[in-house]
Structure formats: C-alpha cells, structure tokens
Amino acid sequence: MITNTKHSRFPEIALILITIIWGGTFLIVQHALTLTSPMFFVGCRFLIAACVVSFFSLKILKGTTLKDLAAGAAIGATITLGYGAQTVGLQTILSSESAFLTALYVPLVPLFQWVMFKKAPQWSTWTGIIFAFIGLVLLTGNHTFEFSLSTGQAITVFGAFAIALEIIFIGLFAKHVNLQRVTILQLLFASLFAFMSMPLMNEHSIPEFSWTLILILLSIGLSSAIIQFTMNWAQQYVDPARATLIYAGEPVWAGIFGRIAGERLSPYALIGALFVLIGIIISEFKPEWFKKRSRD
C-alpha cells in the first residue's frame, strides 16, 4: 500500500488542493485583523486546528515519545514564526502582496536543503525554481529589481524564511515519527508559542466577543488542520523541493481570490503568475530518457 501511494500522483494532487485552500485564507485573515490582534488570532487559529485533529485521533497521544515532542516543538516554533510574521504583515500590506512575499520561500527550501543536507536539487527543480523566483519578483511588483521593502513587507519576508524551515523540518521528521501524533503536537506548540508571544507584541488583552470572529476562527482553524495534516502526510512521498514548487501556486490562487474581492494585479504581476505556473510545470517535467537514466 505504501509503495502504491509513493508512486501515485495522489500525494501531489492533495498538496495542490490544500494550496488552493491556503491561497484563500489571506483575505479571510486580513478581515479578521479588523476584529482581533495578530498573535491572539494565530494562537486561536492553531488551538482550534489542534482540537479538530485531536477529535479524530486523541488516543494516539498516549504513546507520545521524546522524539515526537521534539519534532512537534521544532515544527510548531517555525509555524508560529512564519504565520505570526505573515499575520502581522497583513495589517499594513494587501492580501495578494502578502501571499506573493510569503511564497519567496520557494527558492529557499532547496537552498536550505542543499546547505543543511548537501542534497543538490535536480536540473528540472533548479530550472523550475528560477522561473518561480522570477515570477514571484514580478508578482510583487518589483519589476525594476530594486530592493526596497516596507516594514510590513520585511516582516512578511522574515515569515517566508520561517515557513521554508517548517517545510524542511516536516520533511526531516516525517519518516521517523508518528504523523498524526506530531500533527497534533505541532499545532498545540504553535498555539502555545503564539499566546506566549502576545506580551512581546504588546498584546495585553483579548478582543471583544464577535460571532463574525468566532466563525472566521473556526473556518481558519479547520483549514489549518487540513493543511498541516496533509503536508505532513504527503511529504512522506513528495520531495521537499518539489512540494515547495507546488506550494508556489498558492500566491496565484491568493491573487485570484484577491481580484474577486477587488484587488487588481498589474500586467507585471500577471506575467509573474504565468512564470510561477511555468516553474511548477517544469519541475514536474521528467522525460522518459531522464527517468531511465535515474533508475540506472
């Protein structure tokens, strides 16, 4: 069964589907920030996500090991940093812009993988990364290639580094721990770290009760649970660099949802979206002669 899954396309299809869901969360989170503070929102988001996953597999926590705890804490810390920075940045930049800047982790994952594990990406992955990176530069509107970031943009880029490490850690731990158990633990740790950071972010109170906020938190929490569990499961079978390029479609979906909501992409951004899609396609392209050579 594992062999069949490993050689099927289902894990990659699953990652594509959660990428669409992921792209739709930016607008929702940005609206939520009119009702609550960033780190309180992040804490609630992942606490709800942990509860959703625990509902289906709470008993599995009884066998928790130190390795599970270490994996959950490490991944949870990167989730807090990544999503926390992204949420803080959403206070001052557009949702589409946030998605594009967050997706700068696309070229970071294989580079981190190369530096940390001496695992050089394949030629198709490198080519796809180049196309995706050019696309992301165009998507952000920096068509002059001038490096000039606002505070919100800089914070969001920092979040991109943390998300790149999250993906690396998931790939590192996925084959050595119980995935259901670690998924619950990483969500709990992410929530705990977010709540602990509230005083550091000058958040000293919780927002007033709002049914709108409750509904947003429930929907985002559920989507976060689905995203995190799917990432952990699928990355047993999908190479981190390839998974990252699939995730690169997320800002394109965010741009589509943003346009529906009234945000408008420039011609440069539209060209950038095309480059990202080309990068994903190239990363998936494996000629028969190359497959045969790899097997030999």
N, C-alpha and C positions, 0 to 999 in steps of 0.2 A: 504493500500500500504506500509506504513512504517513497519507494523508488518510482512508482507511477506518478505520485504528486510532484516529485523532484523534476521529472522530465515532462510534465504537463505545463500548459500555459496558465492554468488557473491561479497560481500564486501571483503572477504578474497582472492578470486581469483584476484580481482582488485589490492589488495596490493601485491600479488605475481608478477603480471605483471609489476607494477612500480618498484619492487625490481630488476627485470631483467634490466630495463632501467637504474636504479640507478647504478647498477654494471658496466654498460658500459660507464658511464661518467668519471670514474677515468683516463683512458688512454687519453681521449679527453682533459680533463682539464690539465693534465700533459704536453701535447703537446702545449696547449695554453700558458703555462707559459714560453715558449721559445720566445713568442711574446709580452707578457704583464706582468705587475706586479700583485701580488695576489689580493689585496683588490680592485683595479680598476676592475679586472676581476669579482670578486664577486659582486661588485656594478652593473656592466653592466648586469651580469647574471640575477640578480633578478629584475632589472628595465625592462628588456625585458620580463621576465616572468610575471611581473605585467601588462605590456601593452597587452600581449596575453590574460590574463584573463579578463582585463578591456574591451577588444574589444567585448566580448560576454556579459558582464554584467556591463557596466559603469554606467547605470542609477541607479543601485541599491545603489550606494554610496550616493545618495541623502538622504537616510534615516539613515545615519551613527549616531550611538549613542556613548556616552562616554564609554560604556561597549565594544562596537566594537573597538574603538580606543585603549583602554587599552589592549584588547586581541591581537590586531594586533601589538602593540608596544612590548608586552611581548614575543610573539612568534617570531616576527621579530628580536629582540635582540638575542635570542638564535640561530636563523638561521645564523645571522652574525657571532657570536662567533664560532658556530660549523663548518660552511662551510669555514669561514675565516681561522681558525686554520688548517683545513684539506688542504686547498689550499696552505697555507704557508708551511706546512709539505711536500707537494708533490714536492717542489723544491729540496729536498735532499733525499727522500726515494722512493722506487718503488711504482707504482700504486697499485699492488696487496697487498703490505705491508701496504699501507695507508688504503686500504679497510678493511683489517683484523683488524688493530688497531682501526679504526673508529667503527667497529662493537663491540668493547668492551662495548658499551652502552647496549648491550643485557642484561647482568645481572644487570645493573644499574637501568633500568626503574622500574622493580618490587620492587627493594630495595628502591628506592626513593618513590615509591608509598606506600610502607609499612611504611616508616618513616614519610612521609608527611600526609598520609590519614588513617593510621592504617588499611590498606586493605591488609591482608596477601594473597599471591598467593596460588592457589590450588596446590595439590600434584603433578599433572601432569606438571603444569607450572614450579614448582621448579625442578622437575626431568629434564625437557627439558632445563632449564637454566644451570643446572650443566653440561649436555652433551655439550651444546653450548659453555659454557665458556672453558671447556677442549679443545674443538675443536678449539676455537679461539687462545688459548695459543699455540697449536701445529701449527696452520696456520701461526703464526708469526715467527715460527722457534725457539721459546724459549723452546725447548723440555727438557732442563735441569732445567727449572723453576727458572732460575737466573733472578733477576730483574735488568736489565741494559738497559737503554733507551738512544738513541742518542737525540740530540736537536730536530731533525725533528720528531722522534717518540714521544717524550714527548709532543710536541705541538699538534700532532695528537690525542694523548690520551686526552689532555685537550678538544679538539673538541668533543670527544666522550661523555664527561660529559655534554657539552652544548646540543648536539643532544638528549641525554636522557631527559634533561629538556624540550626541544622542544616537544617531544612526550607526556610528562606529561602535558604540558600546552595545547596542542591540545586536549587531552582527557578531560581536565578540562573545557575548554571553549566551546567545540563542541556543547553541547546540550543547551547552553544558549545565543548564538549569531547567527547572520545570517552568514552562512558558506561562501557564495560567497563574501559577503562584507569583512569579515575578511581575506579571502584568498588574496584579492587584497591589503588590508591594510598591512598584514604581509610581503608581498613581497615588497611593497613600503618602509616600515620601514627598512627591511633588506638591501635594496639597499641604502637608506639614511645613515644608520649607517655605512655601508661599505665605502661609499665615505667620510664620516666624519672621519673615522679612518685612511685614507691614510697618512696624515701628521705624525700621531703617528707611522706608519710603515715605515717612511722615503720614502714615495712615493710622490714626489713633481712634477711629470709630467705625462702626458698620453703618451701611446705608439704611434709610427708612424702608419699611416693608412696601413692596410693589409686586402685584401679580404679574405685571409685564416682565419684571426682572426674574421672578421665580420661573416663568415659562421659558425665558431665554436660558437661564442656568440649567434647567432640566434638558432642554434640547441640545445645548452645547456639551453638557456633561455626557449625555448619551452618545453623541457623535464622537467625543473624545475617547470614550470607552471602545467604540468600534474601531476607531483609527489606531489606537495604541495596541489593541489585541491583534488586529490584522497585520500591523507592521511586525510585531514580534513573531507571529506565526509564519508569515510569508518570507521573511528574511532568513529562514532556515534553508530556503530553496532558491532565493534570488540573491545574486551577488550585491554587496552594498553599493558599489558604483553604479550598477545597472538599476537598482532600486531608486537611487538618488535621481537618476535621469528620468525615471517615471514620475517621481515627485515633482520634477521640474515643470510638469504640465499644470501644477497647482496654481501658479500665478496667472496662467492663461484662463483657467476657469474663474479665478477671482476677478479677472478683468471683464469677463463676460457677465458675471453677476453684477459687477460694479456698473457696467454700461446699462444694464437693465434698470439699475437704481438711479441712473442719471449721470454717473461719472463717464467722461469721454476720453478715450485713448487717442493720442496724436498719431499721425502717419508713421512716425518712427517707432512708436510702441506697437503698432500693428505689424510692422516688419519684424520687430523683435519677437513677437508672438510666433510668427512663422519660423524664425530661426530656432526657437525653442523646440517647436514640433519637429523640425528637420533633425535637430540634435537627438531627440528621442528615437526617431525612426532609424537614424544611422547607428545608434547604439544597439538597436535590435537587429541590424543587418549582419548576417553571417552567411556568406556564400558557401555552397557545398564543398568547394575545394578547401576553404578555411576550416570547416568542421572536420573534414577528413584529416587535415594536417594536425589539428588539435588532438584528435584521437590517437594518431600515430605517435 
